[in-house]
Amino acid sequence: MKSIKSNDYYIHFNSDSYQELNSYLVNNKPSKIFVLVDSNTNTYCYAIFIEQLETNVEIEVIEIEPGEIHKNIETCAGIWNVLTELGADRSSLLINLGGGVITDMGGFIASTYKRGISFINIPTTLLSMVDASVGGKTGVDLGVLKNQVGVFSYPEMVLIDSQYLQTVSEREMRSGMAEILKYGLTKNIKLWVEIRDNNELNFSDLDDLIYESINIKNTIVLEDPKEKGLRKVLNFGHTLGHAIESYYLENETKNSLTHGEAIAVGMVCAAYISHVLFGFDKEKLTDVKNVLLSIYGKVDIDNSDYNAILELLKHDKKNANGEVLFVLLSDYEKFKLNCKVPENVIKDSLNYYCN
């Protein structure tokens, strides 16, 4: 697969990616290599990675506990301290091997340690491959509020190796699929149709879906790197979805949701709001709901949860002047940005999802 040129770096694929990595190490001669992993990627992915690495540079592995709950400034402080204790300097390289938590947080850690050291992202989940791999967003959560602290900072390169997906659970694969479905509804309906009409996708199918998803996001990001306009389309389903994800993360009576499960709810609700405000076709709305429920099942949301979810909406990073703003559709591939939605319509969308 041909490498994709992003802002100041390339995204490389499968076996070619390691050749590019090894060439980078020869040409740039980092003083030391640090590999950030969680306990899962250390167990299941590190052996695959290290077998491909050709270097005499000293390597140190930094392991953290897995999960969104650890994506916070406290974890960053711990890693900054470890980097200091292990002698990291401004010529060191941080390789982030893991899902979106590792690549988001690792990029933030590298970008702020000694005012910035080089980093390379190797996403190991479907979600991180098709979403976190592009765009230069790094950051951590503030309490349950997702990605409230961070910077735009670009890696030296991103390596996409689909063999890591063999280490990922079926639930996490579905989580990543939500982002591909989002690209389908907003930019290329063929992606939506391919997933909808295929009960079982093999790895060659996934390679193509991953490549096209990255291509779509990269094209958008190159036109709007700082999310002033077009890039906001990537938030379809995420406004309400992030609030639901945060609510289920902080509520001890609820089971936490994966990112994709929450975004699937957000996309159904956004499609309903699109129908009400912009005439998004009723049959297409039904298709969106049926497909997403068939993949993700139904999240148990009670009427008594609504107000707390709406309260979390007020903290969404994409809000402006106190207004909650949605990305909505008038049709497949025809989106509208910065849409103000009345609170009663948001609640109606949750009722539509639940009933």
TALINPE-V901050 format. One line per field, one symbol per residue. phi: phi as a letter, one per 20 degrees, with the letter a starting at -180 (. if undefined). psi: psi as a letter, one per 40 degrees, with the letter a starting at -180 (. if undefined). burial: 1 if it has 16 or more other C-alpha atoms within 10 Angstrom, else 0. Layout:
phi = ???
psi = ???
burial = ???
This chain:
phi = .ffdedgcbdddclfffffffffffffdlffadddecdfffffddffffffeecadffdcdddcfeogfeebfffggffgffgffenfcfefcddedreffffffffffffdflmpdfbcdcfddfgffecffcomecqcedmeeflfcrcebeffacddcfffffeeffffffgffffffffffecbfffgffffecfcdeffffgfffffffffffgffffbfdlebggfgfegneffffffgffffeefedefdfgfffffffffffffffffecmggfffgffgffffffedmdfeddgfegffffffgfeffefblmeeddecceagmddcdleecfgfffffffffffd
psi = hhihhacfiihihbdddddddddddddegidihhhhiidddddddddddddehgieihhhhhhiiiiddegidddddddddddddefhaeeihhhhhaadddddddddddeehfehiiihhgheiddddeceeheehiiiihbehhfdhiihhiidihhhheddeeehiddddddddddddddddddgedddddddehdhhidddddddddddddddddddddgdefecddddeeheddddddddddddeheeihiiidddddddddddddddddddefhhddddddddddddddeahhghideeddddddddeehdeihfehhhihihdihehihifhhhidddddddddddd.
burial = 0001010011111000110110001000110111111101110011000000000000000101010101111011001100100001100111111111111111111110100111111111111111111111111110011111011011111111110110010001111111111111111100110011000000000110111111111111100010000111111111111111111110000001111111111111111111101101100010011011101100101000010011011101011000011111111100111100100001111100100
